[in-house]
């Protein structure tokens, strides 16, 4: 918990590279731990701030894959979809964004994903 809190503190201070590194170390050290999916999620946020969209998408996907029903799962999947759109992978983005609504219909992320899918012209 202390390592996780330290990484979040660094992220909150705007040291995105430092936070990404700390969250990566946390995820490697505590593989499968109760905070690992959240660490990957925040690592993705830090990488996004650094403009590393592809690496951010991978981190969010690892977050989602690590805990598909956890507290950050809906947002992680949403962010994967949005990142795919940013990376020019429209069809994959549409599938991913639509999956948010299928898996988490009552979560606010589902509405955001539906709006993003509309903006992309998903069928």
C-alpha positions as CSV (number, residue, x, y, z in Angstrom):
1,X,0.0,0.0,0.0
2,X,2.9,2.4,0.8
3,X,4.5,1.9,-2.6
4,X,1.1,2.4,-4.3
5,X,0.4,5.6,-2.3
6,X,3.9,6.9,-3.1
7,X,3.4,6.4,-6.8
8,X,0.0,8.1,-6.7
9,X,1.6,11.0,-4.8
10,X,4.2,11.4,-7.5
11,X,1.5,11.3,-10.2
12,X,-0.4,14.0,-8.3
13,X,2.7,16.1,-8.3
14,X,2.8,16.0,-12.1
15,X,5.9,13.9,-12.3
16,X,4.4,11.6,-15.0
17,X,7.7,9.8,-15.9
18,X,8.4,9.1,-12.3
19,X,4.9,7.9,-11.6
20,X,4.9,5.7,-14.7
21,X,8.1,4.1,-13.6
22,X,6.9,3.6,-10.0
23,X,3.6,2.1,-11.1
24,X,5.5,-0.2,-13.5
25,X,7.7,-1.3,-10.7
26,X,4.7,-1.8,-8.4
27,X,2.9,-4.0,-11.0
28,X,6.0,-6.1,-11.5
29,X,6.7,-6.5,-7.8
30,X,3.1,-7.2,-6.8
31,X,1.9,-9.2,-9.8
32,X,-1.6,-10.3,-9.2
33,X,-2.0,-8.2,-6.1
34,X,-5.2,-6.4,-5.1
35,X,-3.8,-3.0,-6.3
36,X,-2.0,-4.2,-9.4
37,X,-4.8,-3.5,-11.8
38,X,-5.2,0.0,-10.3
39,X,-1.4,0.5,-10.6
40,X,-1.6,-0.3,-14.3
41,X,-4.5,2.0,-14.7
42,X,-2.7,4.9,-13.2
43,X,0.5,4.0,-15.1
44,X,-1.6,4.4,-18.3
45,X,-2.8,7.8,-17.1
46,X,0.8,8.9,-16.5
47,X,1.9,7.6,-19.9
48,X,-1.0,9.4,-21.6
49,X,0.2,12.6,-20.0
50,X,3.6,12.0,-21.6
51,X,2.0,11.6,-25.0
52,X,2.8,7.8,-25.1
53,X,-0.6,6.7,-26.2
54,X,0.3,3.3,-27.4
55,X,2.1,2.4,-24.1
56,X,-0.8,4.0,-22.2
57,X,-3.3,1.8,-24.1
58,X,-1.2,-1.3,-23.2
59,X,-1.2,-0.3,-19.5
60,X,-5.0,0.2,-19.5
61,X,-5.5,-3.1,-21.2
62,X,-3.2,-4.8,-18.7
63,X,-5.3,-3.1,-15.9
64,X,-8.6,-4.4,-17.4
65,X,-7.2,-7.9,-18.1
66,X,-5.8,-8.1,-14.6
67,X,-9.2,-7.4,-13.0
68,X,-12.1,-7.4,-15.4
69,X,-14.7,-6.6,-12.7
70,X,-12.6,-4.3,-10.5
71,X,-13.2,-0.7,-9.6
72,X,-11.3,0.7,-12.5
73,X,-12.2,-1.9,-15.1
74,X,-15.0,0.1,-16.9
75,X,-12.8,3.2,-17.2
76,X,-9.7,1.1,-18.2
77,X,-11.7,-0.5,-21.1
78,X,-13.1,2.9,-22.1
79,X,-9.6,4.4,-22.2
80,X,-8.3,1.5,-24.3
81,X,-11.1,2.2,-26.8
82,X,-10.4,5.9,-26.9
83,X,-6.6,5.3,-27.2
84,X,-7.2,2.9,-30.2
85,X,-9.2,5.7,-31.9
86,X,-6.4,8.1,-31.3
87,X,-3.9,5.6,-32.8
88,X,-6.1,5.4,-35.9
89,X,-7.4,1.9,-35.2
90,X,-11.1,2.8,-35.7
91,X,-12.6,-0.7,-36.1
92,X,-10.8,-2.0,-33.0
93,X,-11.8,1.2,-31.1
94,X,-15.5,0.6,-32.0
95,X,-15.4,-3.0,-30.8
96,X,-13.8,-2.0,-27.6
97,X,-16.0,1.0,-26.9
98,X,-19.1,-1.1,-27.6
99,X,-17.8,-3.8,-25.2
100,X,-17.9,-1.2,-22.4
101,X,-21.6,-0.9,-22.6
102,X,-22.0,-4.7,-22.9
103,X,-19.9,-5.4,-19.8
104,X,-20.8,-2.4,-17.7
105,X,-24.3,-1.1,-18.8
106,X,-25.0,0.7,-15.5
107,X,-21.6,2.3,-15.2
108,X,-21.1,6.0,-16.4
109,X,-18.3,4.8,-18.6
110,X,-20.9,3.0,-20.8
111,X,-22.5,6.4,-21.6
112,X,-19.1,8.0,-22.3
113,X,-18.1,5.0,-24.5
114,X,-21.4,5.2,-26.4
115,X,-20.8,8.9,-27.1
116,X,-17.2,8.2,-28.2
117,X,-18.5,5.4,-30.5
118,X,-21.0,7.8,-32.0
119,X,-18.3,10.3,-32.6
120,X,-16.3,7.7,-34.5
121,X,-19.3,6.6,-36.6
122,X,-19.3,3.1,-35.2
123,X,-22.0,0.9,-36.6
